Amino acid sequence: MGKKREPVITIDGPSGAGKSTVSRLLAEKLSYMYLDTGALYRALAYKVIKEGLPPGDARLSELCARTKICLEEREGGLRVVIDGEDVTEKIRTEEIGLLASKVSGIPAVRKALLSLQREAGAEGGIVAEGRDMGTVVFPDADFKFYLDAEVGERARRRYSELVMKGMAADYGEVEKDIVLRDRQDHERSISPLKVPEGAVIIDSSRVTVNDVVAKIMEIVRC
């Protein structure tokens, strides 16, 4: 008898809801692969800025074809590498976050990254987080979760994160950027952000990261 296939777990939700932290911790506890799909789109947005292309430029398809993006597990955590350059810290700016939201709605971009994401989850044993994991990338995932939080709380978390990294930040601007990203993610014609069918919705506004992870573990381990 062959080895039992481990499940695919998806965690979707808006920016700042805590998806990355929860997914990373969950993957560690389960000894699963952690797939940060938002980092893939941010990496591509970084390349778009680096080459000076407008978000809707026809050359984006060609750029996707010649760009190699990968997530590498290294000592100290997951690193995002694009064409051999480690851009893990460089892609965490608000500018790149907003652009990533725009380019993620372009068919050529989604097509380029879709196969990479599905290939990563083909064998199971993966926690995949993003905006369309349970709706498009892994519609048949074994467990689906939608992590949400109030706008004010998401802005506070993002502001604190930027300050801790020593980056200049204005709370009002951070909140405006989150509202804008929410609108872009919900209204885009390609793979808009929505609650996946059958997903368990978790509001993280007033609970700790560990509480969220514990709740998900309880459901997955049933």
C-alpha positions in Angstrom: 0.0 0.0 0.0 1.4 3.4 -1.0 2.0 6.3 1.3 -1.2 8.2 2.1 -1.3 11.6 0.3 -1.2 14.6 2.6 -3.9 17.2 2.2 -3.8 20.5 0.4 -4.8 23.4 2.7 -5.7 26.8 1.3 -6.0 30.1 3.2 -7.5 33.1 1.3 -8.3 36.5 2.5 -7.6 40.3 2.1 -4.3 42.1 2.7 -3.3 42.3 6.4 -5.6 39.6 7.7 -2.6 37.6 8.9 -2.6 34.9 6.1 1.2 34.8 5.8 2.0 34.4 9.5 -0.8 31.9 10.1 0.1 29.9 7.0 3.8 29.8 7.8 3.2 28.6 11.4 0.6 26.1 10.3 3.0 24.7 7.7 5.7 24.4 10.4 3.4 22.5 12.8 2.3 20.1 10.1 5.7 19.8 8.5 4.1 20.9 5.2 5.4 23.1 2.4 4.4 26.8 2.7 3.4 28.5 -0.6 3.3 32.3 -0.4 1.6 33.1 -3.7 1.5 36.8 -2.8 5.2 36.9 -2.9 5.2 35.5 -6.4 3.0 38.3 -7.7 5.1 40.9 -5.7 8.3 39.5 -7.3 6.8 39.9 -10.7 5.7 43.4 -9.9 9.2 44.2 -8.8 10.5 43.0 -12.2 7.8 45.2 -13.9 9.1 48.3 -12.0 12.7 47.4 -12.6 12.1 47.3 -16.3 9.9 50.4 -16.4 6.9 48.7 -17.9 3.3 50.0 -17.3 1.1 47.4 -15.6 -1.0 46.7 -18.7 1.8 46.7 -21.2 1.6 44.1 -23.9 5.1 43.1 -23.2 4.1 41.6 -19.8 3.5 38.3 -21.5 7.0 38.2 -22.8 8.4 39.3 -19.5 6.6 36.4 -17.7 8.0 33.9 -20.2 11.6 34.9 -19.6 11.4 35.5 -15.8 12.2 32.7 -13.3 10.6 33.1 -9.9 11.1 30.6 -7.1 10.6 30.3 -3.3 13.6 28.8 -1.6 13.7 27.4 2.0 16.9 28.6 3.5 18.2 28.9 7.0 16.3 31.8 8.5 13.1 31.3 6.5 11.5 31.4 3.1 13.3 33.5 0.5 11.9 34.9 -2.7 14.3 34.7 -5.7 13.7 36.2 -9.1 16.2 35.6 -11.9 18.8 34.7 -9.3 18.3 37.8 -7.2 17.0 37.5 -3.6 14.2 40.1 -3.4 12.6 39.0 -0.1 12.9 42.4 1.6 12.7 44.5 -1.5 9.2 43.4 -2.5 7.5 44.3 0.8 6.9 48.0 0.0 3.4 49.5 -0.3 4.2 50.5 -3.9 5.0 46.9 -4.9 2.0 45.6 -3.0 -0.4 47.9 -4.9 1.2 47.0 -8.3 1.1 43.3 -7.5 -2.6 43.6 -7.0 -2.9 45.2 -10.4 -0.7 42.8 -12.4 -2.4 39.8 -10.7 -5.5 40.6 -12.6 -3.8 40.3 -16.0 -4.5 37.0 -17.8 -0.9 36.5 -19.0 0.5 36.9 -15.5 -2.0 34.5 -13.8 -1.4 31.9 -16.5 2.3 32.1 -16.0 2.1 31.6 -12.3 -0.9 29.2 -12.2 1.1 26.2 -13.4 3.9 26.9 -11.0 1.5 27.0 -8.0 -0.4 23.9 -9.0 2.9 22.0 -9.6 3.9 22.9 -6.0 0.8 21.4 -4.6 0.5 18.3 -6.8 1.8 15.9 -4.1 -0.2 17.4 -1.3 1.3 18.4 2.1 1.1 22.1 1.4 -0.4 25.2 2.9 -1.1 27.7 0.1 -2.1 31.3 0.9 -3.2 34.0 -1.4 -6.3 35.6 -3.0 -7.6 32.8 -5.1 -6.1 29.6 -3.7 -9.4 27.9 -2.8 -11.4 29.4 -5.7 -9.1 29.0 -8.7 -5.7 27.4 -8.0 -6.8 24.6 -5.8 -10.6 24.4 -6.1 -10.6 20.8 -4.9 -8.4 21.5 -1.8 -9.0 19.2 1.1 -9.4 22.1 3.5 -10.3 25.7 2.7 -10.1 28.7 5.0 -10.9 32.4 4.5 -9.1 34.6 7.0 -10.5 38.1 7.4 -10.1 41.1 9.8 -11.5 44.6 10.1 -9.9 47.3 7.9 -8.6 49.3 10.9 -7.0 46.3 12.5 -5.3 45.3 9.2 -4.0 48.8 8.8 -2.7 48.8 12.4 -0.8 45.5 11.8 0.7 46.7 8.5 1.7 50.0 10.0 3.4 48.3 13.0 5.2 45.9 10.6 6.6 48.8 8.6 7.7 50.7 11.7 9.4 47.6 13.1 11.4 47.2 9.9 12.5 50.8 10.2 10.5 52.0 7.2 8.8 55.3 6.9 5.1 54.9 7.4 2.0 57.0 7.9 -1.0 55.2 9.4 -3.6 57.1 7.3 -1.8 56.3 4.1 -1.4 52.7 5.1 -5.2 52.4 5.7 -5.9 54.1 2.4 -3.7 51.7 0.6 -5.4 48.7 2.2 -8.8 50.0 1.2 -7.6 50.6 -2.4 -6.1 47.1 -2.6 -9.3 45.6 -1.2 -11.2 47.3 -4.0 -8.8 46.2 -6.7 -8.8 42.6 -5.4 -12.6 42.4 -5.2 -13.4 44.2 -8.5 -10.8 42.7 -10.9 -12.3 40.6 -13.7 -9.8 37.8 -13.4 -10.0 35.7 -10.2 -11.4 38.3 -7.9 -11.1 37.9 -4.1 -14.0 36.0 -2.7 -14.9 33.4 -0.1 -14.2 29.9 -1.6 -17.1 27.5 -1.7 -17.0 25.4 1.5 -14.4 27.5 3.2 -14.3 28.0 7.0 -14.4 31.8 7.6 -12.2 33.0 10.5 -12.2 36.7 11.7 -8.8 37.4 13.2 -9.6 41.0 14.4 -9.6 40.2 18.1 -7.8 36.9 18.4 -4.1 36.0 18.4 -2.2 34.3 15.6 -1.8 31.2 17.8 -5.6 31.1 18.4 -6.2 31.1 14.7 -3.6 28.4 14.1 -5.0 26.3 16.9 -8.5 26.6 15.4 -7.3 25.5 12.0 -5.3 22.6 13.5 -8.4 21.4 15.3 -10.4 21.3 12.0 -7.5 19.7 10.0 -6.8 17.0 12.6 -10.4 15.9 13.0 
